[in-house]
Amino acid sequence: MLSYRHSFHAGNHADVVKHIVETLILQTLKQKEKPFVYHDTHSGVGRYDLQDERAEKTGEYKEGIARIFEQENLPEGMQDYLDAIKALNEGDLRYYPGSPRVARAQIREQDRMVLTELHPADFPLLLQEFRGDRQVKMYKEDGFARLKGSLPPKERRGLVLIDPPYELKHEYQDVVNAIADAHKRWATGIYAIWYPVVYRDNVDLILDGLEDAGIRRILQIELGVSPDTTERGMTASGMIVINPPWKLEQQMADILPWLQQHIAPTHGHTTLRWVVPE
């Protein structure tokens, strides 16, 4: 379908949660000298101009990153995430990094990145963002197909970020199928799956599907900005993390209440639970 454009939603509350979790995982991977790979199945364009007419049309970033960009007394672990944003801006908030740019801020000389983006308008912008960067390989391909052909990675350590647009209902099952196959090829990898809460049943489909596939060590992290509803509209979003680093649960136990206080103090909610433990 390929009609989804993330530029309308860049920097919203969903991006904040997604990119904090991404940064925390990469921080943990960096604690060992051995190299790792970052594999992004739906990369987008790399960075977004919040003064672009699409971002201004929705104004979603004003209810997300804009509410915490200048905050002090951050919970432990959040500084690297905000540093990645501030590195793109000279003072005032204008540009917001996509997940590849958030990851690039954490990548060391021995690490590498694999980025895939199928959208014909977005891929050239992604290519421009990382052109000449020898640690970044970019592919205009289906993200799940590239993932299947890339596992297991030579490094045997790393993070796979899966962030599809969920334009069509079958994409929720596509995620389950892709992870089930990937896990057979690389059971020790860290997989972080972003999901929107538009209809709660679709989120349950992913969680139940992963559990039925026999996958264990599944942590769910969610920030809601309003109660679930039967009407269409994203009320929350979260990350499903398979094989999370041991510190991630406690880090998010400190961060999620802080985010709720600053982003959704009135009707917000948080979820942090093991869907499937060890």
C-alpha beads as a LAMMPS data file, in Angstrom:
LAMMPS data file: protein, C-alpha beads

278 atoms
277 bonds

1 atom types
1 bond types

-500.0 500.0 xlo xhi
-500.0 500.0 ylo yhi
-500.0 500.0 zlo zhi

Masses

1 110.0

Atoms # bond

1 1 1 0.000 0.000 0.000
2 1 1 2.884 2.319 0.902
3 1 1 0.768 5.387 1.656
4 1 1 1.953 5.859 5.243
5 1 1 4.319 8.796 5.826
6 1 1 5.895 9.058 9.250
7 1 1 6.574 12.768 8.778
8 1 1 3.003 13.408 9.964
9 1 1 3.750 11.654 13.267
10 1 1 7.454 12.262 13.957
11 1 1 8.277 13.083 17.553
12 1 1 4.900 12.063 18.937
13 1 1 4.431 10.157 22.199
14 1 1 4.869 6.844 20.370
15 1 1 8.252 7.892 18.982
16 1 1 9.377 8.970 22.434
17 1 1 8.726 5.550 23.965
18 1 1 10.091 3.661 20.969
19 1 1 13.338 5.602 20.798
20 1 1 13.979 5.556 24.539
21 1 1 13.687 1.762 24.556
22 1 1 15.883 1.538 21.460
23 1 1 18.559 3.705 23.071
24 1 1 18.542 1.771 26.341
25 1 1 19.024 -1.537 24.531
26 1 1 21.910 -0.165 22.477
27 1 1 23.495 1.313 25.596
28 1 1 23.564 -2.158 27.131
29 1 1 25.024 -3.742 23.991
30 1 1 27.837 -1.177 24.125
31 1 1 28.915 -2.365 27.555
32 1 1 30.827 -5.209 25.898
33 1 1 33.638 -4.527 23.443
34 1 1 32.470 -7.179 20.981
35 1 1 30.715 -5.712 17.909
36 1 1 26.977 -5.832 17.353
37 1 1 24.556 -5.217 14.492
38 1 1 21.538 -2.912 14.451
39 1 1 18.947 -4.087 11.926
40 1 1 15.975 -1.803 11.153
41 1 1 13.209 -3.335 9.022
42 1 1 11.168 -0.161 8.418
43 1 1 13.668 2.667 8.565
44 1 1 11.858 5.759 7.288
45 1 1 13.975 8.743 6.256
46 1 1 16.422 9.150 9.126
47 1 1 15.408 12.614 10.318
48 1 1 12.268 14.750 10.202
49 1 1 11.738 18.501 9.990
50 1 1 9.151 19.439 12.599
51 1 1 8.515 22.699 10.737
52 1 1 7.524 20.739 7.640
53 1 1 3.886 21.268 6.672
54 1 1 3.074 17.616 7.388
55 1 1 4.421 17.745 10.933
56 1 1 2.768 21.101 11.541
57 1 1 -0.529 19.853 10.138
58 1 1 -0.918 17.229 12.865
59 1 1 1.214 18.883 15.548
60 1 1 1.718 15.488 17.185
61 1 1 5.272 16.312 18.252
62 1 1 3.874 19.077 20.480
63 1 1 2.213 16.375 22.580
64 1 1 5.363 14.241 22.573
65 1 1 8.998 15.302 22.371
66 1 1 8.180 19.012 22.813
67 1 1 6.893 18.275 26.310
68 1 1 10.166 16.777 27.528
69 1 1 12.849 18.368 25.326
70 1 1 13.791 21.021 27.878
71 1 1 13.035 19.044 31.028
72 1 1 15.692 18.643 33.691
73 1 1 16.103 15.988 36.376
74 1 1 15.652 13.210 33.843
75 1 1 15.323 9.589 34.934
76 1 1 18.564 7.649 34.621
77 1 1 19.132 6.377 31.099
78 1 1 17.243 9.088 29.204
79 1 1 20.097 11.499 28.588
80 1 1 21.573 9.664 25.592
81 1 1 18.184 9.706 23.876
82 1 1 17.816 13.459 24.318
83 1 1 21.445 14.027 23.335
84 1 1 20.741 12.327 19.997
85 1 1 17.950 14.830 19.379
86 1 1 19.902 17.853 20.543
87 1 1 22.774 16.872 18.237
88 1 1 20.466 17.625 15.289
89 1 1 19.337 20.982 16.654
90 1 1 21.043 24.219 17.503
91 1 1 19.103 25.267 20.550
92 1 1 15.405 25.170 19.660
93 1 1 13.692 21.946 18.670
94 1 1 13.243 21.665 14.904
95 1 1 14.543 18.271 13.763
96 1 1 13.612 14.892 15.159
97 1 1 15.666 11.740 14.457
98 1 1 14.104 8.606 13.086
99 1 1 15.122 5.276 14.561
100 1 1 18.213 4.912 12.287
101 1 1 19.580 8.286 13.398
102 1 1 18.845 7.440 17.044
103 1 1 20.798 4.216 16.566
104 1 1 23.678 5.923 14.732
105 1 1 24.294 8.050 17.815
106 1 1 25.098 4.840 19.725
107 1 1 27.027 2.909 17.072
108 1 1 30.768 2.490 17.639
109 1 1 33.511 1.879 15.073
110 1 1 33.230 -1.894 15.406
111 1 1 29.439 -1.996 14.986
112 1 1 27.283 -1.840 11.865
113 1 1 23.743 -0.962 10.755
114 1 1 21.391 -2.571 8.238
115 1 1 18.524 -0.339 7.098
116 1 1 15.617 -1.260 4.837
117 1 1 12.927 1.035 3.461
118 1 1 10.547 0.199 0.628
119 1 1 8.698 3.509 0.220
120 1 1 9.784 5.094 -3.103
121 1 1 9.758 8.625 -1.685
122 1 1 11.401 7.810 1.639
123 1 1 14.274 5.613 0.483
124 1 1 16.127 8.395 -1.427
125 1 1 15.968 10.572 1.703
126 1 1 17.330 7.725 3.806
127 1 1 20.108 7.210 1.262
128 1 1 20.968 10.894 1.410
129 1 1 21.025 10.864 5.230
130 1 1 23.676 8.133 5.455
131 1 1 25.447 8.406 2.119
132 1 1 29.163 7.676 2.536
133 1 1 28.776 6.087 5.967
134 1 1 30.668 2.807 5.687
135 1 1 29.028 1.360 8.773
136 1 1 25.550 1.667 7.287
137 1 1 24.110 -0.583 4.561
138 1 1 20.794 0.503 3.040
139 1 1 18.373 -1.547 0.956
140 1 1 15.221 -0.604 -0.961
141 1 1 13.636 -3.937 -0.168
142 1 1 10.893 -5.548 1.863
143 1 1 12.135 -5.346 5.428
144 1 1 11.071 -8.834 6.451
145 1 1 12.660 -10.422 3.389
146 1 1 15.978 -8.684 4.077
147 1 1 15.804 -9.730 7.733
148 1 1 15.263 -13.358 6.787
149 1 1 18.297 -13.297 4.524
150 1 1 20.519 -11.597 7.109
151 1 1 20.196 -13.973 10.049
152 1 1 22.077 -15.096 11.949
153 1 1 24.439 -12.090 11.785
154 1 1 28.169 -12.633 11.849
155 1 1 28.448 -10.685 15.121
156 1 1 25.962 -12.955 16.946
157 1 1 24.937 -9.886 18.997
158 1 1 22.519 -7.131 18.147
159 1 1 19.109 -5.516 17.989
160 1 1 16.378 -5.927 15.389
161 1 1 13.881 -3.051 15.417
162 1 1 10.555 -3.789 13.749
163 1 1 8.339 -0.754 13.209
164 1 1 5.840 -1.329 10.372
165 1 1 3.097 1.190 9.567
166 1 1 0.279 -1.299 10.293
167 1 1 -1.734 0.166 7.416
168 1 1 -3.414 -3.181 6.815
169 1 1 -4.712 -5.603 9.410
170 1 1 -2.617 -8.505 8.097
171 1 1 0.561 -6.635 9.061
172 1 1 0.041 -7.673 12.675
173 1 1 0.186 -11.324 11.650
174 1 1 3.078 -10.526 9.301
175 1 1 5.051 -9.351 12.341
176 1 1 4.363 -12.606 14.188
177 1 1 5.389 -14.686 11.180
178 1 1 8.576 -12.694 10.628
179 1 1 9.648 -12.895 14.273
180 1 1 8.835 -16.597 14.544
181 1 1 11.041 -17.280 11.523
182 1 1 13.801 -14.937 12.676
183 1 1 13.852 -16.446 16.155
184 1 1 14.465 -19.901 14.694
185 1 1 17.506 -18.525 12.859
186 1 1 18.793 -16.345 15.713
187 1 1 17.242 -17.217 19.042
188 1 1 19.617 -15.081 21.117
189 1 1 19.040 -11.812 19.261
190 1 1 17.161 -8.892 20.807
191 1 1 13.945 -8.073 18.955
192 1 1 12.045 -4.844 19.662
193 1 1 8.612 -4.598 18.061
194 1 1 6.767 -1.293 18.097
195 1 1 2.972 -1.403 18.116
196 1 1 0.133 1.150 18.145
197 1 1 -3.003 0.656 20.218
198 1 1 -5.762 1.439 17.759
199 1 1 -7.719 -1.727 18.382
200 1 1 -6.514 -3.702 21.407
201 1 1 -7.363 -7.009 19.707
202 1 1 -4.577 -6.423 17.179
203 1 1 -2.009 -6.046 19.945
204 1 1 -3.283 -9.236 21.558
205 1 1 -2.871 -10.979 18.205
206 1 1 0.857 -10.202 18.241
207 1 1 1.349 -11.188 21.877
208 1 1 -0.637 -14.415 21.576
209 1 1 1.083 -15.280 18.311
210 1 1 4.565 -14.897 19.768
211 1 1 3.630 -16.978 22.792
212 1 1 2.094 -19.675 20.592
213 1 1 5.333 -19.745 18.580
214 1 1 7.121 -20.870 21.744
215 1 1 9.106 -17.669 22.173
216 1 1 10.035 -16.792 25.745
217 1 1 11.463 -13.761 27.561
218 1 1 8.906 -11.294 26.171
219 1 1 8.604 -7.929 27.937
220 1 1 5.771 -5.486 27.158
221 1 1 6.301 -1.741 27.631
222 1 1 3.404 0.654 26.991
223 1 1 2.488 4.306 27.436
224 1 1 -1.129 5.328 26.945
225 1 1 -2.332 8.889 26.542
226 1 1 -6.052 8.107 26.784
227 1 1 -8.253 5.111 27.648
228 1 1 -8.796 2.374 25.067
229 1 1 -11.786 2.982 22.813
230 1 1 -13.727 1.113 20.152
231 1 1 -13.448 4.157 17.908
232 1 1 -10.493 4.475 15.558
233 1 1 -7.520 6.459 16.830
234 1 1 -4.236 5.639 18.552
235 1 1 -4.731 5.799 22.313
236 1 1 -1.418 4.222 23.301
237 1 1 1.678 2.584 21.910
238 1 1 4.357 0.301 23.143
239 1 1 7.278 -1.994 22.588
240 1 1 7.358 -5.765 22.761
241 1 1 10.936 -6.756 23.524
242 1 1 12.180 -10.303 23.133
243 1 1 15.359 -11.137 25.060
244 1 1 15.501 -7.717 26.737
245 1 1 18.706 -6.699 28.519
246 1 1 18.476 -7.454 32.216
247 1 1 18.371 -3.764 33.205
248 1 1 15.613 -2.717 30.810
249 1 1 12.667 -3.626 33.044
250 1 1 13.940 -1.561 35.970
251 1 1 14.971 1.334 33.735
252 1 1 11.506 1.546 32.228
253 1 1 9.913 1.162 35.668
254 1 1 11.563 4.488 36.488
255 1 1 11.016 6.166 33.106
256 1 1 7.388 5.274 32.290
257 1 1 5.800 7.100 35.264
258 1 1 7.933 10.158 34.491
259 1 1 6.787 10.104 30.862
260 1 1 3.173 9.758 31.885
261 1 1 3.511 12.711 34.249
262 1 1 4.920 14.960 31.526
263 1 1 3.117 13.694 28.419
264 1 1 -0.243 12.365 29.602
265 1 1 -0.813 13.416 33.224
266 1 1 -4.613 13.350 33.140
267 1 1 -5.770 10.262 31.261
268 1 1 -2.506 8.411 30.706
269 1 1 -1.602 4.902 31.771
270 1 1 1.464 2.672 31.685
271 1 1 2.052 -1.054 31.317
272 1 1 5.240 -2.911 32.146
273 1 1 4.905 -6.670 32.356
274 1 1 6.385 -9.974 31.367
275 1 1 4.109 -11.541 28.784
276 1 1 6.269 -14.655 28.855
277 1 1 9.073 -14.892 31.454
278 1 1 12.179 -17.090 31.316

Bonds

1 1 1 2
2 1 2 3
3 1 3 4
4 1 4 5
5 1 5 6
6 1 6 7
7 1 7 8
8 1 8 9
9 1 9 10
10 1 10 11
11 1 11 12
12 1 12 13
13 1 13 14
14 1 14 15
15 1 15 16
16 1 16 17
17 1 17 18
18 1 18 19
19 1 19 20
20 1 20 21
21 1 21 22
22 1 22 23
23 1 23 24
24 1 24 25
25 1 25 26
26 1 26 27
27 1 27 28
28 1 28 29
29 1 29 30
30 1 30 31
31 1 31 32
32 1 32 33
33 1 33 34
34 1 34 35
35 1 35 36
36 1 36 37
37 1 37 38
38 1 38 39
39 1 39 40
40 1 40 41
41 1 41 42
42 1 42 43
43 1 43 44
44 1 44 45
45 1 45 46
46 1 46 47
47 1 47 48
48 1 48 49
49 1 49 50
50 1 50 51
51 1 51 52
52 1 52 53
53 1 53 54
54 1 54 55
55 1 55 56
56 1 56 57
57 1 57 58
58 1 58 59
59 1 59 60
60 1 60 61
61 1 61 62
62 1 62 63
63 1 63 64
64 1 64 65
65 1 65 66
66 1 66 67
67 1 67 68
68 1 68 69
69 1 69 70
70 1 70 71
71 1 71 72
72 1 72 73
73 1 73 74
74 1 74 75
75 1 75 76
76 1 76 77
77 1 77 78
78 1 78 79
79 1 79 80
80 1 80 81
81 1 81 82
82 1 82 83
83 1 83 84
84 1 84 85
85 1 85 86
86 1 86 87
87 1 87 88
88 1 88 89
89 1 89 90
90 1 90 91
91 1 91 92
92 1 92 93
93 1 93 94
94 1 94 95
95 1 95 96
96 1 96 97
97 1 97 98
98 1 98 99
99 1 99 100
100 1 100 101
101 1 101 102
102 1 102 103
103 1 103 104
104 1 104 105
105 1 105 106
106 1 106 107
107 1 107 108
108 1 108 109
109 1 109 110
110 1 110 111
111 1 111 112
112 1 112 113
113 1 113 114
114 1 114 115
115 1 115 116
116 1 116 117
117 1 117 118
118 1 118 119
119 1 119 120
120 1 120 121
121 1 121 122
122 1 122 123
123 1 123 124
124 1 124 125
125 1 125 126
126 1 126 127
127 1 127 128
128 1 128 129
129 1 129 130
130 1 130 131
131 1 131 132
132 1 132 133
133 1 133 134
134 1 134 135
135 1 135 136
136 1 136 137
137 1 137 138
138 1 138 139
139 1 139 140
140 1 140 141
141 1 141 142
142 1 142 143
143 1 143 144
144 1 144 145
145 1 145 146
146 1 146 147
147 1 147 148
148 1 148 149
149 1 149 150
150 1 150 151
151 1 151 152
152 1 152 153
153 1 153 154
154 1 154 155
155 1 155 156
156 1 156 157
157 1 157 158
158 1 158 159
159 1 159 160
160 1 160 161
161 1 161 162
162 1 162 163
163 1 163 164
164 1 164 165
165 1 165 166
166 1 166 167
167 1 167 168
168 1 168 169
169 1 169 170
170 1 170 171
171 1 171 172
172 1 172 173
173 1 173 174
174 1 174 175
175 1 175 176
176 1 176 177
177 1 177 178
178 1 178 179
179 1 179 180
180 1 180 181
181 1 181 182
182 1 182 183
183 1 183 184
184 1 184 185
185 1 185 186
186 1 186 187
187 1 187 188
188 1 188 189
189 1 189 190
190 1 190 191
191 1 191 192
192 1 192 193
193 1 193 194
194 1 194 195
195 1 195 196
196 1 196 197
197 1 197 198
198 1 198 199
199 1 199 200
200 1 200 201
201 1 201 202
202 1 202 203
203 1 203 204
204 1 204 205
205 1 205 206
206 1 206 207
207 1 207 208
208 1 208 209
209 1 209 210
210 1 210 211
211 1 211 212
212 1 212 213
213 1 213 214
214 1 214 215
215 1 215 216
216 1 216 217
217 1 217 218
218 1 218 219
219 1 219 220
220 1 220 221
221 1 221 222
222 1 222 223
223 1 223 224
224 1 224 225
225 1 225 226
226 1 226 227
227 1 227 228
228 1 228 229
229 1 229 230
230 1 230 231
231 1 231 232
232 1 232 233
233 1 233 234
234 1 234 235
235 1 235 236
236 1 236 237
237 1 237 238
238 1 238 239
239 1 239 240
240 1 240 241
241 1 241 242
242 1 242 243
243 1 243 244
244 1 244 245
245 1 245 246
246 1 246 247
247 1 247 248
248 1 248 249
249 1 249 250
250 1 250 251
251 1 251 252
252 1 252 253
253 1 253 254
254 1 254 255
255 1 255 256
256 1 256 257
257 1 257 258
258 1 258 259
259 1 259 260
260 1 260 261
261 1 261 262
262 1 262 263
263 1 263 264
264 1 264 265
265 1 265 266
266 1 266 267
267 1 267 268
268 1 268 269
269 1 269 270
270 1 270 271
271 1 271 272
272 1 272 273
273 1 273 274
274 1 274 275
275 1 275 276
276 1 276 277
277 1 277 278
